[in-house]
Amino acid sequence: MIRRKFIKYVPGLALAGFLPSIDRYNNKSSVKDVIIGHGTHQYKVDMNWGALDKNLFPVNDCHEMIQDSKGRIVMLTNHVKNNVIIYNKSGKLIEVWGTEFPGAHGLSLTVENGKDFLYICDNERHEVIKTTIDGKVVQIFPYPETSGLYENKDQYIPTESCVTSNGDLYIADGYGLQYIHHYSPNGELINSFGGRGNQQSNFENAHGICVDNRTGTETLLITARMQNKLKRFSLLGEWIETIDLPGAYICRPVIKRDHVYLATIWSNDGSANSGFISILDKNNRMVSAPGANQPQYVNGNLQRMYQTMKIFKHPHDVCVDDDENLYVCQWNAGQSYPIKLLRI
């Protein structure tokens, strides 16, 4: 491994159009003492966290990550040699499993009677699979034929799911017809809402979804990625508000305490390799953007966001651990392993 020195991030350089480049993707460097982010949310970059022998533990796209009840970091990839890779927080491999999820895309966790369960959204299987934390399949949610919205299962391409406190499941059809489907715990379809369109209640790429209970009342935060928007809905599917994030093509929202974290796969005009991380406060205002320009509001409106450091290629998800460190997995990033951001 060749080690090189890199310039520490200086905001003024970004404003001048200076884009420091960190080449982790060709395994030519490791990085120390690079600080990114703004205000209270700044991080030291560890580009080598979780790197494994690619011959033994290959990845294609590293789509999503969660932390389980034991504090382990669980990552989902669409490589069928090992769909699920489990690390400790230091990046040491604990175990791998999964060979039957060729379109593995969305990963969410729920705890039932003290036991962890995973929900895996599979693009190619056109269904959502519930498993134990060690990979035993316990339930399958097929395409919602009874909704009457689909001619066939190929139109249904789920990208993410979330579970409410009463066990109800919501699935976002982010690459299909853009509907959100609400299920009971036993798999009964209760409601479908959203759909593709430009109205407040519609989506263009409903890529991610999560339950937001920061105010004490559960609501849904759902991304409209191609519109640079984050939308809030009631559990009944009623639109409540839209949060505009110009220049930020966001993936799923992840909530930790009062903040919302979003991997931002592209930025500015949507160019390739231009991602960063978006962090919103309890008022849903962007307060930090690791890898991007400092968020600024003019007359209450967020100004357009854009990448200022070439650390990330296509961030697809961010996991926030119990120490509020971040783990960033990426799509179409040279089959690279996650990046860790150590909060300082």
Secondary structure as UniProt FT lines:
FT   HELIX           11..15
FT   TURN            16..17
FT   TURN            24..27
FT   STRAND          35..38
FT   TURN            39..40
FT   STRAND          41..46
FT   TURN            47..50
FT   TURN            54..56
FT   STRAND          62..67
FT   TURN            69..70
FT   STRAND          73..77
FT   TURN            80..81
FT   STRAND          84..87
FT   TURN            89..90
FT   STRAND          93..97
FT   TURN            102..103
FT   STRAND          104..112
FT   TURN            113..114
FT   STRAND          115..122
FT   TURN            123..126
FT   STRAND          127..132
FT   TURN            133..134
FT   STRAND          137..141
FT   HELIX           145..147
FT   HELIX           153..155
FT   STRAND          160..163
FT   TURN            165..166
FT   STRAND          169..172
FT   TURN            174..177
FT   STRAND          179..183
FT   TURN            185..186
FT   STRAND          189..194
FT   TURN            200..201
FT   STRAND          209..212
FT   TURN            214..215
FT   STRAND          219..224
FT   HELIX           225..227
FT   STRAND          229..233
FT   TURN            235..236
FT   STRAND          239..244
FT   TURN            246..247
FT   STRAND          248..256
FT   TURN            257..258
FT   STRAND          259..267
FT   TURN            268..270
FT   TURN            272..273
FT   STRAND          276..280
FT   TURN            282..283
FT   STRAND          286..288
FT   TURN            290..291
FT   STRAND          297..298
FT   TURN            299..300
FT   STRAND          301..302
FT   STRAND          315..320
FT   TURN            322..323
FT   STRAND          326..330
FT   TURN            334..335
FT   STRAND          339..343
//
